[in-house]
Amino acid sequence: MADAVARTPRAGMGAGEVIVVGHSAGAQLAAVVALTPGSFTSGCADPPVATDRFVGLAGPYDVTQVGGMTHRRAGNKQRPDHLWGRSS
């Protein structure tokens, strides 16, 4: 994703919001990229890019594995632990 963002000026486009979209298995991959932007940087000369928006359609998500990142992205400030796979 960092490479694609870095290439936008060379393609004559302005860099705007970074929106990652995926469906099914692609939604799961898009979620990984959106929620962990610095995890897959080996071999890329460009710095990691944080996404502005993420849209996942019918993806196989395991939100218990991403900690607080999911509720921060979803905007749920009062996260009931029982709904997020954690018990107090």
PAFIDO-785281 format. One record per residue: residue number from 1; x, y, z of N, C-alpha, C in turn. Coordinates in nm, 2 decimals, padded with zeros to 4 digits. Example, Ala and Ser with C-alpha at 12.3 -4.5 7.8 and 13.67 -1.06 7.14 Angstrom:
<sites>
(site 1; (01.32; -00.57; 00.78); (01.23; -00.45; 00.78); (01.32; -00.33; 00.78)),
(site 2; (01.28; -00.22; 00.71); (01.37; -00.11; 00.71); (01.29; 00.00; 00.79)),
</sites>
This chain:
<sites>
(site 1; (00.08; -00.12; 00.00); (00.00; 00.00; 00.00); (00.09; 00.13; 00.00)),
(site 2; (00.20; 00.12; 00.08); (00.29; 00.24; 00.08); (00.34; 00.27; -00.06)),
(site 3; (00.37; 00.17; -00.13); (00.42; 00.19; -00.27); (00.32; 00.25; -00.36)),
(site 4; (00.19; 00.21; -00.35); (00.09; 00.27; -00.43); (00.06; 00.41; -00.39)),
(site 5; (00.07; 00.45; -00.26); (00.05; 00.59; -00.22); (00.17; 00.67; -00.27)),
(site 6; (00.29; 00.62; -00.27); (00.41; 00.69; -00.31); (00.40; 00.72; -00.46)),
(site 7; (00.34; 00.63; -00.54); (00.33; 00.64; -00.68); (00.22; 00.74; -00.73)),
(site 8; (00.13; 00.78; -00.65); (00.02; 00.87; -00.70); (00.07; 01.00; -00.76)),
(site 9; (00.17; 01.07; -00.70); (00.21; 01.19; -00.77); (00.28; 01.16; -00.91)),
(site 10; (00.35; 01.05; -00.92); (00.41; 01.02; -01.05); (00.30; 00.98; -01.15)),
(site 11; (00.19; 00.95; -01.11); (00.08; 00.91; -01.20); (-00.01; 01.03; -01.23)),
(site 12; (00.03; 01.15; -01.17); (-00.05; 01.27; -01.20); (-00.17; 01.29; -01.11)),
(site 13; (-00.17; 01.21; -01.00); (-00.29; 01.22; -00.91); (-00.24; 01.28; -00.78)),
(site 14; (-00.33; 01.35; -00.71); (-00.30; 01.40; -00.58); (-00.32; 01.30; -00.47)),
(site 15; (-00.24; 01.30; -00.37); (-00.26; 01.21; -00.26); (-00.38; 01.26; -00.17)),
(site 16; (-00.48; 01.18; -00.16); (-00.60; 01.21; -00.08); (-00.61; 01.11; 00.03)),
(site 17; (-00.73; 01.08; 00.07); (-00.76; 00.98; 00.17); (-00.71; 00.84; 00.12)),
(site 18; (-00.66; 00.76; 00.21); (-00.63; 00.63; 00.18); (-00.74; 00.54; 00.23)),
(site 19; (-00.81; 00.47; 00.13); (-00.93; 00.39; 00.16); (-00.89; 00.25; 00.11)),
(site 20; (-00.91; 00.15; 00.20); (-00.88; 00.01; 00.17); (-01.01; -00.06; 00.17)),
(site 21; (-01.04; -00.13; 00.06); (-01.17; -00.20; 00.05); (-01.14; -00.35; 00.01)),
(site 22; (-01.22; -00.44; 00.06); (-01.20; -00.58; 00.03); (-01.33; -00.65; 00.05)),
(site 23; (-01.34; -00.77; -00.02); (-01.46; -00.85; -00.01); (-01.41; -01.00; 00.02)),
(site 24; (-01.48; -01.06; 00.11); (-01.45; -01.20; 00.15); (-01.31; -01.21; 00.20)),
(site 25; (-01.23; -01.30; 00.15); (-01.09; -01.31; 00.19); (-01.01; -01.18; 00.17)),
(site 26; (-01.05; -01.11; 00.07); (-00.99; -00.97; 00.04); (-01.02; -00.88; 00.16)),
(site 27; (-01.14; -00.89; 00.22); (-01.18; -00.81; 00.33); (-01.09; -00.83; 00.45)),
(site 28; (-01.06; -00.96; 00.47); (-00.97; -01.00; 00.58); (-00.83; -00.94; 00.56)),
(site 29; (-00.78; -00.95; 00.44); (-00.65; -00.90; 00.40); (-00.65; -00.75; 00.42)),
(site 30; (-00.75; -00.68; 00.37); (-00.76; -00.54; 00.38); (-00.77; -00.49; 00.53)),
(site 31; (-00.83; -00.57; 00.61); (-00.84; -00.54; 00.76); (-00.70; -00.55; 00.82)),
(site 32; (-00.62; -00.65; 00.78); (-00.49; -00.66; 00.83); (-00.40; -00.54; 00.79)),
(site 33; (-00.41; -00.50; 00.67); (-00.34; -00.39; 00.62); (-00.38; -00.26; 00.69)),
(site 34; (-00.51; -00.24; 00.70); (-00.57; -00.12; 00.76); (-00.54; -00.11; 00.91)),
(site 35; (-00.54; -00.22; 00.98); (-00.52; -00.21; 01.13); (-00.38; -00.23; 01.17)),
(site 36; (-00.29; -00.28; 01.09); (-00.15; -00.30; 01.13); (-00.06; -00.25; 01.01)),
(site 37; (-00.06; -00.11; 00.99); (00.01; -00.06; 00.87); (00.16; -00.08; 00.87)),
(site 38; (00.22; -00.10; 00.98); (00.37; -00.12; 00.99); (00.41; -00.26; 00.99)),
(site 39; (00.32; -00.36; 00.98); (00.36; -00.50; 00.99); (00.42; -00.56; 00.87)),
(site 40; (00.40; -00.51; 00.76); (00.45; -00.57; 00.63); (00.53; -00.48; 00.55)),
(site 41; (00.64; -00.43; 00.61); (00.72; -00.33; 00.54); (00.85; -00.38; 00.48)),
(site 42; (00.88; -00.50; 00.51); (01.01; -00.55; 00.45); (01.01; -00.55; 00.30)),
(site 43; (01.11; -00.50; 00.24); (01.12; -00.49; 00.10); (01.06; -00.37; 00.03)),
(site 44; (01.00; -00.29; 00.12); (00.94; -00.16; 00.06); (01.02; -00.04; 00.11)),
(site 45; (01.06; 00.04; 00.01); (01.14; 00.15; 00.04); (01.06; 00.27; 00.10)),
(site 46; (00.93; 00.26; 00.08); (00.85; 00.37; 00.13); (00.80; 00.35; 00.27)),
(site 47; (00.78; 00.46; 00.35); (00.73; 00.44; 00.49); (00.59; 00.39; 00.49)),
(site 48; (00.56; 00.32; 00.61); (00.42; 00.27; 00.62); (00.32; 00.38; 00.61)),
(site 49; (00.20; 00.35; 00.56); (00.09; 00.45; 00.54); (-00.03; 00.40; 00.63)),
(site 50; (-00.08; 00.49; 00.71); (-00.20; 00.46; 00.78); (-00.32; 00.49; 00.70)),
(site 51; (-00.42; 00.40; 00.71); (-00.54; 00.42; 00.63); (-00.64; 00.52; 00.69)),
(site 52; (-00.71; 00.59; 00.61); (-00.81; 00.68; 00.66); (-00.95; 00.61; 00.68)),
(site 53; (-00.97; 00.52; 00.59); (-01.10; 00.44; 00.59); (-01.07; 00.30; 00.55)),
(site 54; (-01.16; 00.21; 00.61); (-01.15; 00.07; 00.58); (-01.29; 00.02; 00.56)),
(site 55; (-01.32; -00.05; 00.45); (-01.45; -00.11; 00.42); (-01.42; -00.26; 00.39)),
(site 56; (-01.48; -00.34; 00.48); (-01.47; -00.49; 00.46); (-01.61; -00.55; 00.44)),
(site 57; (-01.63; -00.62; 00.34); (-01.76; -00.68; 00.31); (-01.75; -00.83; 00.32)),
(site 58; (-01.82; -00.89; 00.41); (-01.83; -01.03; 00.43); (-01.70; -01.10; 00.45)),
(site 59; (-01.62; -01.04; 00.54); (-01.48; -01.09; 00.56); (-01.48; -01.18; 00.69)),
(site 60; (-01.39; -01.28; 00.69); (-01.38; -01.37; 00.81); (-01.29; -01.30; 00.91)),
(site 61; (-01.35; -01.22; 01.00); (-01.27; -01.14; 01.10); (-01.27; -01.21; 01.23)),
(site 62; (-01.16; -01.20; 01.30); (-01.14; -01.24; 01.44); (-01.10; -01.12; 01.51)),
(site 63; (-01.20; -01.04; 01.56); (-01.17; -00.91; 01.63); (-01.10; -00.93; 01.76)),
(site 64; (-01.10; -01.05; 01.82); (-01.04; -01.07; 01.95); (-00.89; -01.07; 01.93)),
(site 65; (-00.83; -01.08; 01.81); (-00.69; -01.08; 01.79); (-00.63; -00.95; 01.77)),
(site 66; (-00.71; -00.84; 01.75); (-00.65; -00.71; 01.72); (-00.67; -00.61; 01.83)),
(site 67; (-00.70; -00.66; 01.95); (-00.71; -00.57; 02.07); (-00.80; -00.45; 02.05)),
(site 68; (-00.75; -00.34; 02.10); (-00.83; -00.21; 02.10); (-00.84; -00.15; 01.96)),
(site 69; (-00.76; -00.19; 01.87); (-00.76; -00.12; 01.74); (-00.89; -00.12; 01.67)),
(site 70; (-00.97; -00.23; 01.68); (-01.09; -00.24; 01.61); (-01.20; -00.15; 01.67)),
(site 71; (-01.21; -00.14; 01.80); (-01.31; -00.05; 01.85); (-01.27; 00.10; 01.83)),
(site 72; (-01.14; 00.13; 01.83); (-01.10; 00.27; 01.80); (-01.14; 00.30; 01.65)),
(site 73; (-01.12; 00.21; 01.56); (-01.15; 00.23; 01.42); (-01.30; 00.24; 01.40)),
(site 74; (-01.38; 00.16; 01.47); (-01.52; 00.16; 01.46); (-01.59; 00.27; 01.53)),
(site 75; (-01.52; 00.34; 01.62); (-01.58; 00.45; 01.69); (-01.65; 00.42; 01.82)),
(site 76; (-01.64; 00.29; 01.86); (-01.72; 00.25; 01.98); (-01.63; 00.29; 02.11)),
(site 77; (-01.66; 00.40; 02.17); (-01.58; 00.44; 02.29); (-01.62; 00.36; 02.41)),
(site 78; (-01.74; 00.31; 02.42); (-01.77; 00.23; 02.54); (-01.78; 00.09; 02.50)),
(site 79; (-01.67; 00.02; 02.50); (-01.66; -00.11; 02.45); (-01.70; -00.21; 02.55)),
(site 80; (-01.82; -00.28; 02.54); (-01.85; -00.39; 02.63); (-01.77; -00.51; 02.61)),
(site 81; (-01.69; -00.55; 02.71); (-01.59; -00.66; 02.69); (-01.66; -00.79; 02.64)),
(site 82; (-01.78; -00.81; 02.69); (-01.84; -00.94; 02.65); (-01.88; -00.94; 02.50)),
(site 83; (-01.89; -00.83; 02.44); (-01.92; -00.82; 02.30); (-01.79; -00.83; 02.21)),
(site 84; (-01.67; -00.82; 02.27); (-01.55; -00.82; 02.20); (-01.46; -00.94; 02.23)),
(site 85; (-01.53; -01.04; 02.29); (-01.46; -01.17; 02.32); (-01.37; -01.17; 02.44)),
(site 86; (-01.38; -01.07; 02.53); (-01.30; -01.07; 02.65); (-01.40; -01.06; 02.77)),
(site 87; (-01.36; -01.13; 02.87); (-01.44; -01.12; 02.99); (-01.36; -01.05; 03.10)),
(site 88; (-01.43; -00.98; 03.19); (-01.36; -00.91; 03.29); (-01.35; -00.99; 03.42)),
</sites>
